[in-house]
Amino acid sequence: MIRAAIVGLGTWGQNLVRSVQGSSPAIQFVAAATRTPEKSREFAQLHGLRMLPDYDAVLADPGVDAVVLATPHSMHTEQIVAAAYAGKHVFSEKPLGLDAASAQRAAQACADRGVTLGVGYNWRFQPALQAIRRMIDDGSLGRVLHLEGNFCGPSAYRFPKGHWRHDPGEGPAGGMTGRGVHVIDAMLYLAGHIEQVTAQSFRLAQDFGMDDTTSMLLRFASGATGYLGTVIATPETWRLQVFGSKAWAEVGDVEHLHTWDLKVCTLDPENVTVKQRPVVHTFDKTSTERAELEHFARHAERRQPIVLPGGDAVHNVALLEAIMGSIRSDAPVRLA
């Protein structure tokens, strides 16, 4: 049983605690630290969390094996490095960082100190996404040709002017940091690393805050192409469709924190002119938040790595940095 401390007890931090507390054999939250303890004291008492005064106190606590970070994006890398030097395993909400050098440094610190680093890309624990990965591996999807995704919602309207989630420094490239990085991680899982991006981003709906309409064209190292859109001033929706030379597979809905269905349409090679109807596959219900935290805990218990220097989580940040570069230059940017 990994004894964890939650750092940041906003809506998402509380959601992570609820997903495992009292029901998981792998991880239990025993402590918490937050910038606004008066707002979270009742929640902490309800779930048996010792309230600690600050992050330094969390890192110094011998009763804490691991820290789970549900903090603003710009804080992640420094907090990860501090945890590594304190000998604590660390699970950070996405993204790993806001620039590639810092993300690489955080991953390297954990590797050097022999602590496990996890990042909250919970889509990888969706049975439907894992089924698409199996279709790629067994050849039934054929060669991956193109991927399209969007992850949209009314995030721009949820927070008042002056909130950190309206700060372009905390959320560069509009909805990418809060939403789009999830789709990118799913694309990396299915199609590998990306070598070029062309991006555009604008603030259209309000006269304050970060950009609300951001879109990207992608070129994968495999030769596949891709498209991603994130609009954060529109009703909730998301979709990921993977086009292969033998079939296409699609997931998407309004709500993403549930167990997805999978729609698959397969080409008939004997009669390619016949329009095939897609088949919908369903899966047993699962909690992706619980799955990701238990996956992290099992690896932490064995001191096995998850996020590695140069791996997908670092590449995701490098792509985010390239997207920002493309927006500024109004031109394609190649990744190193």
C-alpha positions as CSV (number, residue, x, y, z in Angstrom):
1,M,0.0,0.0,0.0
2,I,1.5,3.3,-1.1
3,R,0.8,6.1,1.3
4,A,0.2,9.3,-0.7
5,A,-0.3,13.0,-0.1
6,I,-2.5,15.0,-2.4
7,V,-1.1,18.5,-3.2
8,G,-3.9,20.8,-4.4
9,L,-7.4,20.1,-3.2
10,G,-9.4,21.8,-5.9
11,T,-12.1,20.0,-7.9
12,W,-9.7,17.6,-9.6
13,G,-7.6,16.9,-6.6
14,Q,-10.7,15.9,-4.7
15,N,-11.8,13.8,-7.6
16,L,-8.5,11.9,-7.5
17,V,-8.8,11.2,-3.8
18,R,-12.4,10.0,-4.1
19,S,-11.4,7.6,-6.9
20,V,-9.3,5.4,-4.6
21,Q,-9.9,6.3,-1.0
22,G,-11.0,3.4,1.1
23,S,-11.5,1.1,-2.0
24,S,-8.0,0.6,-3.4
25,P,-5.6,-2.1,-2.2
26,A,-2.7,-0.3,-3.9
27,I,-2.8,3.4,-2.8
28,Q,-4.3,5.4,0.1
29,F,-4.2,9.2,0.6
30,V,-3.0,10.0,4.1
31,A,-2.2,13.7,3.9
32,A,-2.9,16.8,2.0
33,A,-1.6,20.3,1.4
34,T,-3.4,23.2,-0.4
35,R,-3.1,26.9,-0.8
36,T,-6.6,27.4,0.6
37,P,-6.9,24.9,3.6
38,E,-10.0,26.6,5.0
39,K,-11.9,25.5,1.8
40,S,-10.8,21.9,2.0
41,R,-10.8,21.1,5.8
42,E,-14.1,19.4,5.8
43,F,-13.2,17.3,2.8
44,A,-9.9,16.3,4.4
45,Q,-11.6,15.3,7.6
46,L,-14.2,13.3,5.7
47,H,-11.5,11.3,3.9
48,G,-9.0,10.9,6.8
49,L,-6.3,13.3,5.5
50,R,-3.8,15.0,7.7
51,M,-3.6,18.6,6.6
52,L,0.0,19.7,6.3
53,P,1.0,23.4,6.1
54,D,2.9,23.4,2.8
55,Y,4.7,21.3,0.2
56,D,8.0,21.3,2.1
57,A,6.1,19.7,5.0
58,V,4.8,17.0,2.7
59,L,8.2,16.2,1.4
60,A,9.6,16.0,4.9
61,D,6.9,13.7,6.2
62,P,8.2,10.1,6.8
63,G,4.6,8.8,6.6
64,V,4.3,9.9,3.0
65,D,5.7,7.6,0.2
66,A,4.4,9.5,-2.8
67,V,3.0,12.9,-3.7
68,V,0.2,13.4,-6.2
69,L,0.2,16.9,-7.7
70,A,-3.1,18.6,-8.7
71,T,-1.5,22.0,-8.9
72,P,-1.2,24.8,-11.6
73,H,0.7,23.7,-14.7
74,S,3.6,26.0,-14.2
75,M,4.4,24.5,-10.8
76,H,4.7,20.9,-12.0
77,T,8.4,20.5,-13.0
78,E,9.9,22.2,-10.0
79,Q,7.6,20.3,-7.6
80,I,8.6,17.0,-9.4
81,V,12.3,17.8,-9.1
82,A,11.8,18.6,-5.4
83,A,10.0,15.3,-4.8
84,A,12.7,13.4,-6.5
85,Y,15.4,14.9,-4.3
86,A,13.3,14.1,-1.2
87,G,13.1,10.5,-2.3
88,K,9.3,10.6,-2.9
89,H,7.6,9.0,-5.8
90,V,5.5,11.6,-7.7
91,F,2.4,11.5,-9.8
92,S,1.7,14.8,-11.6
93,E,-1.4,16.0,-13.3
94,K,-0.8,16.8,-17.0
95,P,1.1,18.4,-18.6
96,L,4.5,17.3,-17.3
97,G,5.6,20.9,-17.9
98,L,5.3,23.9,-20.1
99,D,8.7,23.7,-21.9
100,A,10.6,20.7,-23.1
101,A,13.8,21.4,-21.2
102,S,12.1,21.6,-17.8
103,A,10.0,18.5,-18.6
104,Q,13.2,16.6,-19.5
105,R,14.9,17.8,-16.3
106,A,12.0,16.6,-14.2
107,A,12.0,13.2,-15.8
108,Q,15.8,12.9,-15.5
109,A,15.7,13.9,-11.8
110,C,13.3,11.0,-11.1
111,A,15.3,8.6,-13.1
112,D,18.6,9.6,-11.4
113,R,17.0,9.3,-7.9
114,G,15.3,6.0,-8.6
115,V,11.8,7.2,-7.9
116,T,8.7,6.6,-10.0
117,L,7.2,9.4,-12.0
118,G,3.7,9.2,-13.4
119,V,1.7,11.8,-15.4
120,G,-2.1,12.0,-15.4
121,Y,-2.9,10.9,-19.0
122,N,-5.9,8.7,-18.0
123,W,-7.1,8.1,-21.5
124,R,-4.5,5.4,-21.9
125,F,-6.6,3.4,-19.4
126,Q,-9.7,3.4,-21.5
127,P,-10.5,-0.1,-22.8
128,A,-11.7,1.4,-26.1
129,L,-8.3,3.1,-26.7
130,Q,-6.5,0.0,-25.7
131,A,-8.6,-1.9,-28.2
132,I,-7.6,0.4,-31.0
133,R,-3.9,-0.1,-30.0
134,R,-4.5,-3.9,-30.4
135,M,-6.1,-3.4,-33.8
136,I,-2.9,-1.6,-34.9
137,D,-0.7,-4.2,-33.4
138,D,-2.5,-7.2,-34.9
139,G,-2.8,-5.5,-38.3
140,S,-6.6,-5.4,-38.5
141,L,-6.6,-1.6,-38.7
142,G,-3.9,-1.7,-41.4
143,R,-1.4,1.1,-41.7
144,V,-2.2,4.2,-39.7
145,L,-2.8,6.9,-42.3
146,H,-4.4,9.8,-40.4
147,L,-5.8,10.8,-36.9
148,E,-8.3,13.4,-36.1
149,G,-9.3,14.7,-32.7
150,N,-11.0,17.5,-30.9
151,F,-11.6,18.2,-27.2
152,C,-13.8,21.2,-26.6
153,G,-16.0,22.7,-23.9
154,P,-17.0,25.9,-22.1
155,S,-13.8,26.2,-20.0
156,A,-13.4,29.9,-20.9
157,Y,-16.7,30.6,-19.2
158,R,-16.2,28.6,-16.0
159,F,-13.7,30.9,-14.3
160,P,-13.8,34.6,-13.4
161,K,-11.4,37.2,-14.8
162,G,-8.1,37.0,-12.9
163,H,-8.3,33.2,-12.2
164,W,-5.1,31.4,-13.0
165,R,-6.8,29.3,-15.6
166,H,-7.2,32.5,-17.7
167,D,-3.5,33.3,-17.5
168,P,-1.9,32.6,-20.9
169,G,1.3,31.8,-19.1
170,E,-0.5,28.9,-17.3
171,G,-2.4,27.8,-20.4
172,P,-0.4,28.6,-23.5
173,A,-2.0,27.7,-26.8
174,G,-5.5,28.1,-25.5
175,G,-7.2,24.7,-24.7
176,M,-4.1,22.7,-25.3
177,T,-2.8,22.5,-21.7
178,G,-6.2,21.7,-20.2
179,R,-7.6,19.5,-22.9
180,G,-5.6,19.0,-26.1
181,V,-2.7,17.4,-24.4
182,H,-5.0,14.4,-23.6
183,V,-5.7,13.9,-27.3
184,I,-2.0,14.3,-28.2
185,D,-1.1,11.6,-25.6
186,A,-3.7,9.3,-27.2
187,M,-2.2,10.0,-30.6
188,L,1.3,9.3,-29.4
189,Y,0.1,6.0,-27.9
190,L,-1.4,5.0,-31.2
191,A,0.9,6.5,-33.8
192,G,4.2,7.4,-32.2
193,H,6.1,10.7,-32.1
194,I,5.3,13.8,-34.1
195,E,7.9,15.5,-36.3
196,Q,6.1,18.7,-37.5
197,V,3.2,20.9,-36.5
198,T,1.4,23.9,-38.0
199,A,-0.8,25.7,-35.5
200,Q,-3.1,28.7,-35.2
201,S,-4.7,30.1,-32.1
202,F,-7.1,33.1,-31.4
203,R,-9.2,34.6,-28.6
204,L,-12.6,35.2,-30.2
205,A,-15.4,34.8,-27.6
206,Q,-14.3,37.1,-24.8
207,D,-12.2,40.2,-24.4
208,F,-10.0,38.7,-21.6
209,G,-8.2,35.4,-20.8
210,M,-6.4,32.9,-22.9
211,D,-7.1,32.0,-26.5
212,D,-10.3,30.0,-27.0
213,T,-9.9,28.6,-30.5
214,T,-6.8,26.6,-31.3
215,S,-6.2,24.1,-34.2
216,M,-3.2,22.1,-35.4
217,L,-2.0,20.1,-38.4
218,L,0.4,17.3,-37.5
219,R,2.9,15.1,-39.3
220,F,4.0,12.0,-37.6
221,A,7.5,10.4,-37.9
222,S,5.7,7.3,-39.3
223,G,4.4,9.4,-42.2
224,A,0.8,9.5,-40.9
225,T,-0.9,12.9,-40.7
226,G,-3.2,14.4,-38.1
227,Y,-5.5,17.2,-37.1
228,L,-6.4,18.5,-33.6
229,G,-8.8,21.2,-32.5
230,T,-9.5,22.6,-29.1
231,V,-12.3,25.2,-28.6
232,I,-12.9,26.2,-25.0
233,A,-15.9,28.5,-25.6
234,T,-18.4,26.0,-26.9
235,P,-20.5,23.2,-25.5
236,E,-18.7,20.0,-24.4
237,T,-17.6,17.5,-27.0
238,W,-14.7,15.3,-27.8
239,R,-13.7,12.8,-30.5
240,L,-10.8,10.8,-31.7
241,Q,-10.9,9.0,-35.0
242,V,-8.1,6.8,-36.4
243,F,-8.0,6.0,-40.1
244,G,-6.2,2.9,-41.2
245,S,-5.8,1.3,-44.6
246,K,-8.2,-1.5,-43.6
247,A,-10.5,0.1,-41.1
248,W,-11.3,3.2,-39.1
249,A,-12.0,3.4,-35.4
250,E,-13.7,6.2,-33.5
251,V,-14.4,7.2,-29.9
252,G,-16.2,10.3,-28.8
253,D,-19.0,11.7,-26.7
254,V,-19.9,14.7,-24.5
255,E,-18.6,13.2,-21.3
256,H,-15.1,11.7,-21.3
257,L,-14.8,10.6,-17.6
258,H,-16.8,7.4,-18.2
259,T,-16.1,4.1,-20.0
260,W,-16.2,4.8,-23.7
261,D,-17.8,2.9,-26.6
262,L,-15.8,2.1,-29.7
263,K,-17.1,2.4,-33.2
264,V,-15.3,0.4,-35.9
265,C,-15.8,0.4,-39.6
266,T,-13.9,-2.2,-41.7
267,L,-13.3,-2.2,-45.4
268,D,-14.3,-5.2,-47.5
269,P,-11.3,-5.8,-49.7
270,E,-13.4,-7.9,-52.1
271,N,-15.9,-5.1,-52.7
272,V,-14.5,-1.8,-51.8
273,T,-17.4,0.1,-53.3
274,V,-19.9,-1.2,-50.7
275,K,-20.5,1.3,-47.9
276,Q,-20.0,-0.6,-44.7
277,R,-21.9,0.1,-41.5
278,P,-19.8,0.7,-38.4
279,V,-20.0,-1.8,-35.4
280,V,-20.3,-0.4,-31.9
281,H,-18.3,-2.2,-29.2
282,T,-19.0,-1.7,-25.5
283,F,-16.8,-2.4,-22.5
284,D,-17.1,-3.1,-18.8
285,K,-17.2,0.1,-16.7
286,T,-13.9,1.3,-15.3
287,S,-12.6,4.3,-13.5
288,T,-9.6,5.6,-15.4
289,E,-8.6,7.8,-12.5
290,R,-8.4,4.8,-10.2
291,A,-6.7,2.8,-12.9
292,E,-3.9,5.4,-13.4
293,L,-3.3,5.9,-9.7
294,E,-3.1,2.1,-9.0
295,H,-0.8,1.7,-12.0
296,F,1.4,4.4,-10.6
297,A,1.3,2.8,-7.1
298,R,2.2,-0.7,-8.3
299,H,5.2,0.7,-10.2
300,A,6.2,2.9,-7.2
301,E,6.1,-0.1,-4.9
302,R,8.6,-1.9,-7.1
303,R,10.5,1.4,-7.9
304,Q,9.9,0.8,-11.6
305,P,9.8,3.7,-14.0
306,I,6.8,4.9,-16.0
307,V,7.7,8.3,-17.4
308,L,11.2,8.3,-18.9
309,P,13.5,11.1,-20.1
310,G,12.8,11.5,-23.8
311,G,9.5,9.5,-23.5
312,D,6.0,10.3,-24.6
313,A,5.2,12.7,-21.7
314,V,8.4,14.8,-22.5
315,H,7.6,14.6,-26.2
316,N,4.1,15.9,-25.5
317,V,5.6,19.0,-23.9
318,A,8.1,19.4,-26.7
319,L,5.1,19.4,-29.1
320,L,3.3,22.0,-26.9
321,E,6.4,24.2,-27.2
322,A,6.5,23.7,-31.0
323,I,2.8,24.6,-31.2
324,M,3.5,27.9,-29.4
325,G,6.4,28.5,-31.8
326,S,4.2,27.9,-34.8
327,I,1.5,30.2,-33.5
328,R,4.1,33.0,-33.0
329,S,5.8,32.5,-36.4
330,D,2.6,31.6,-38.4
331,A,4.7,28.8,-40.0
332,P,5.3,25.0,-39.6
333,V,7.7,24.0,-36.8
334,R,9.8,20.8,-36.9
335,L,10.5,19.0,-33.6
336,A,14.1,18.0,-32.9
